[in-house]
Amino acid sequence: MNTVAPHGLHHVTAIAGEPQRNVDFYTQVLGLRLVKRTVNFDAPDTYHLYYGDEAGQPSTLLTFFPWRGVPRGRNGTGMTTATAFSVPEGSVGWWHQRLTAHGVPVEEPTSRAGEDVVSFRDPDGMVIDLVAAPGDVRSGWDGAANIPADRAVRGLHAITLSERLLDPTAEMLLARLGMQLGGEDGARARFAMAGGGSGALIDVAAVDTDRGLQAGGTVHHVAFRAPDLATMTRWRDELVDAGVQVTEILDRQYFLSIYFREPGGVLFEIATDTPGFTVDEPLLELGRSLKLPPWLEPTREEIAAALPPLEVIP
């Protein structure tokens, strides 16, 4: 049994198409704050856009690699097939009306595992759920998009993995990642981190479908929270000892990371809570300008020239 347990979800990273369309939707329709405008450190000819609450706190973050002209992906097994955000109790109907008014393909509100949920797809086809989560005290971001503070998105709630077989993934989550089984419903199981609650949940569904295709409108990877480098190092050592192939610790400027795959093929990341997004720009100016790590600064001019312009409405 792994003696290190995650503190919850850190972020979800997905693949999108047109960058401006992505910014417009997540800031002006969903009401998240663009907290960092940087590039994919492994492919700096494309943006890496981070959305979250006011400061981009861990467990509020959804990030994107947006590539113009990217083909549409397909959900299926071995994929993260839904990303859920928490909204205040009693606001699911309000969000359904708002999304409908913006022309978003949205399903009728429903109840799922005792939670009120409204599901929709973003402009690239990515599945997003809004869940009315009782007891979530996070404030979210109420600085834009004409969304009242008592309706604002609070942060990540849960993610859903679709797997051909449930047991191998469950074994990793329980025995290697120290999570707890929160409940089972047929071929679907819920796993909890840090005692459960919004921002610390994973749903795993065993489904009989084709393997997914990772491209536009799909999730690239899911990251879990480690409070500091010491905890991450301990976690990495235990995973390696268990025979899991894990990357070296990588510097992502705003956190340190390791990556590995669970048995079904979903890419997992463990990311530190620190140093955070104010390491290279003040809180009030987050997301306003292109930020690069020190090792990419010498090529700033070439990188900036390859990126399309972005307009962010305050």
C-alpha positions in Angstrom: 0.0 0.0 0.0 1.3 3.4 -1.0 1.9 5.5 2.1 1.6 8.8 0.2 -1.9 9.9 -0.8 -2.8 12.8 -3.1 -4.4 15.9 -1.7 -6.9 16.0 -4.6 -6.9 17.0 -8.2 -4.4 19.6 -9.3 -5.4 20.3 -12.9 -6.8 18.8 -16.0 -5.1 19.5 -19.4 -6.9 19.1 -22.7 -6.4 19.7 -26.4 -8.3 22.4 -28.2 -8.5 24.0 -31.6 -8.7 27.8 -32.2 -7.0 29.6 -29.3 -9.2 32.7 -29.3 -12.4 30.6 -29.4 -11.1 28.7 -26.4 -10.3 31.9 -24.4 -13.7 33.4 -25.3 -15.6 30.4 -24.1 -13.9 29.7 -20.9 -13.6 33.3 -19.7 -16.8 34.8 -21.1 -19.2 31.9 -21.0 -18.0 29.7 -18.2 -16.5 32.6 -16.3 -13.1 31.2 -15.4 -10.0 33.5 -15.1 -7.2 33.1 -17.6 -4.4 32.9 -15.0 -1.5 32.1 -17.2 -0.6 32.6 -20.9 2.5 30.6 -21.6 3.5 27.9 -24.1 3.7 24.1 -24.2 7.3 23.7 -22.8 7.7 20.6 -24.9 6.3 22.2 -28.1 6.7 26.0 -27.7 5.1 26.8 -31.0 1.7 26.5 -29.3 0.1 28.1 -26.3 -0.5 26.5 -22.9 -3.5 28.4 -21.4 -4.4 28.0 -17.8 -7.9 28.8 -16.4 -9.0 28.8 -12.8 -10.0 30.9 -9.8 -8.5 34.3 -9.0 -5.1 33.0 -8.2 -5.1 29.7 -10.1 -5.2 27.6 -7.0 -4.6 23.8 -7.3 -7.9 22.0 -7.8 -9.5 24.9 -9.8 -7.4 24.5 -12.9 -8.3 23.5 -16.4 -5.5 24.0 -19.0 -5.3 23.7 -22.8 -2.9 23.1 -25.6 -4.8 24.9 -28.4 -3.7 24.0 -32.0 -5.3 25.6 -35.0 -6.7 23.0 -37.3 -6.3 20.1 -34.9 -8.5 17.1 -35.9 -11.4 16.2 -33.7 -10.7 13.5 -31.2 -13.0 10.7 -29.9 -13.8 9.7 -26.4 -13.5 6.0 -25.6 -11.6 3.6 -23.4 -8.3 4.6 -22.0 -9.4 8.2 -21.8 -10.6 10.8 -19.3 -14.0 11.3 -20.8 -15.6 14.0 -18.6 -14.4 16.8 -16.5 -16.7 18.1 -13.8 -16.7 21.5 -12.1 -18.4 22.4 -8.9 -21.1 25.1 -8.8 -23.2 26.3 -5.8 -26.3 24.4 -4.8 -29.4 25.4 -6.6 -27.6 26.9 -9.6 -27.7 24.0 -12.1 -30.9 25.4 -13.7 -29.4 28.9 -13.9 -26.4 27.4 -15.7 -28.6 25.5 -18.1 -30.3 28.7 -19.0 -27.0 30.6 -19.4 -25.5 27.9 -21.6 -28.6 27.6 -23.8 -28.6 31.4 -24.2 -25.0 31.2 -25.5 -25.9 28.5 -28.0 -24.0 25.8 -26.2 -25.0 22.1 -26.8 -26.3 21.3 -23.3 -28.3 18.4 -21.9 -31.3 18.8 -19.6 -30.3 18.9 -15.8 -30.4 15.5 -14.2 -29.5 13.7 -11.0 -26.5 11.4 -11.0 -25.3 9.6 -7.9 -27.4 12.0 -5.8 -25.8 15.1 -7.4 -27.6 17.6 -9.6 -25.7 17.8 -12.9 -25.9 19.6 -16.2 -23.6 18.3 -19.0 -22.5 20.1 -22.1 -19.8 20.2 -24.7 -17.3 23.1 -25.3 -16.6 24.4 -28.8 -14.2 21.6 -29.5 -16.5 18.9 -28.2 -15.0 18.3 -24.8 -17.5 17.0 -22.2 -17.9 19.2 -19.2 -20.2 18.6 -16.2 -21.4 21.2 -13.8 -22.3 19.6 -10.4 -24.1 21.3 -7.6 -21.7 20.3 -4.8 -22.8 20.9 -1.2 -20.2 22.0 1.2 -17.8 23.4 -1.4 -16.5 26.7 0.3 -14.2 27.7 -2.6 -15.1 31.2 -3.9 -14.2 30.7 -7.6 -13.6 33.7 -9.8 -16.3 36.4 -9.8 -14.3 39.1 -11.7 -15.8 38.7 -15.2 -18.5 37.5 -17.5 -21.5 38.9 -15.7 -21.8 35.9 -13.5 -23.0 36.5 -9.9 -20.7 35.4 -7.1 -23.3 33.0 -5.9 -23.4 31.2 -9.3 -19.7 31.2 -10.1 -17.8 28.0 -10.9 -15.9 27.0 -7.7 -13.3 24.7 -9.2 -12.8 21.1 -10.3 -15.2 18.6 -8.8 -14.3 15.2 -10.3 -13.0 13.5 -13.5 -14.4 10.4 -15.2 -12.1 7.7 -16.6 -13.5 5.2 -19.1 -11.8 1.8 -19.1 -12.1 -1.5 -20.8 -11.4 -3.2 -17.4 -12.2 -1.5 -14.0 -10.1 -3.7 -11.7 -6.5 -2.9 -12.9 -7.1 0.9 -12.7 -8.8 0.5 -9.4 -5.8 -1.4 -8.1 -3.5 1.4 -9.0 -5.7 4.1 -7.5 -6.1 2.1 -4.2 -2.8 0.3 -3.7 -0.4 2.7 -5.5 -2.0 6.1 -5.1 -3.5 5.7 -1.7 -7.1 6.6 -2.6 -10.2 5.2 -1.0 -13.2 3.6 -2.5 -16.1 5.9 -2.2 -18.8 3.8 -3.6 -19.8 1.5 -6.5 -22.8 1.5 -8.9 -22.7 -1.4 -11.3 -19.7 -1.0 -13.6 -18.9 2.4 -12.2 -16.8 3.2 -9.0 -15.9 6.4 -7.3 -12.5 7.0 -5.6 -11.8 9.7 -3.1 -8.6 11.6 -2.1 -8.1 13.6 1.0 -11.3 12.4 2.5 -13.3 13.0 -0.6 -15.3 16.1 -1.4 -15.3 18.5 -4.3 -12.0 18.6 -6.2 -10.9 15.2 -4.8 -12.9 12.6 -6.7 -12.4 10.2 -9.6 -15.1 8.2 -11.2 -14.0 5.1 -13.1 -16.5 3.5 -15.6 -16.0 0.1 -17.2 -17.3 0.5 -20.7 -17.5 -1.7 -23.8 -16.5 0.8 -26.5 -13.6 1.4 -28.8 -10.4 2.9 -27.6 -10.4 6.7 -27.6 -8.5 8.9 -30.0 -6.6 11.7 -28.3 -6.9 14.9 -30.4 -9.1 18.1 -30.3 -11.8 18.1 -27.7 -10.2 15.4 -25.5 -8.3 15.4 -22.2 -4.5 15.0 -22.5 -3.7 14.2 -18.9 -4.9 14.6 -15.3 -2.7 15.9 -12.5 -2.9 15.2 -8.8 -1.7 17.4 -5.9 1.5 17.0 -4.0 2.1 19.7 -1.4 5.8 19.9 -1.9 8.9 18.4 -3.5 9.7 16.1 -0.6 6.2 14.5 -0.9 6.6 14.2 -4.7 10.0 12.6 -4.4 8.7 10.0 -1.9 5.7 9.3 -4.2 8.0 8.8 -7.2 10.2 6.4 -5.2 7.3 4.3 -4.2 5.9 4.2 -7.8 9.3 3.2 -9.2 9.7 0.5 -6.5 6.3 -0.9 -7.6 7.5 -1.2 -11.2 5.7 1.8 -12.6 7.5 3.7 -15.4 7.8 7.3 -14.1 9.5 10.3 -15.6 12.2 12.3 -13.8 11.0 15.3 -11.9 10.3 18.1 -14.4 10.3 21.8 -13.9 7.0 23.3 -15.2 7.8 26.8 -13.8 4.7 27.0 -11.7 5.0 23.5 -10.2 7.2 20.4 -10.4 5.8 17.3 -12.1 6.2 13.6 -12.7 4.2 11.6 -15.3 3.2 8.0 -15.6 0.3 6.0 -17.1 -2.3 4.0 -15.3 -3.0 0.4 -16.6 -5.8 1.5 -18.9 -3.5 4.1 -20.6 -4.6 7.4 -19.1 -1.7 9.7 -18.6 -1.4 10.8 -14.9 0.7 13.6 -13.5 1.6 14.6 -10.0 2.2 18.3 -9.6 3.4 20.3 -6.6 1.2 23.0 -5.1 4.1 25.4 -5.2 5.4 27.9 -6.3 2.2 28.9 -8.1 1.3 31.4 -10.8 2.4 34.6 -9.1 6.1 33.5 -9.4 6.5 35.6 -12.6 3.7 38.2 -12.5 1.5 39.9 -9.9 -1.9 38.6 -8.9 -3.7 41.5 -10.6 -1.9 40.9 -13.9 -2.2 37.2 -14.2 -2.8 36.0 -17.8 -2.3 39.4 -19.4 1.0 38.8 -21.2 3.0 35.9 -22.6 5.2 34.4 -19.9 8.1 32.1 -20.7 10.4 30.1 -18.5 14.0 31.2 -18.3 15.3 28.5 -20.7 12.9 29.8 -23.4 13.5 33.5 -23.0 16.4 33.6 -25.5 14.0 32.6 -28.2 11.1 34.8 -27.1 10.9 36.7 -30.4 10.7 33.6 -32.5 8.1 32.0 -30.2 5.9 35.1 -30.0 6.0 35.4 -33.8 4.7 31.9 -34.3 1.7 32.3 -31.9 -1.6 33.8 -33.0 -2.7 37.0 -31.2 -5.1 36.7 -28.2 -7.6 39.2 -26.9 -8.8 38.7 -23.4 -11.7 40.8 -22.3 -11.1 42.0 -18.7 
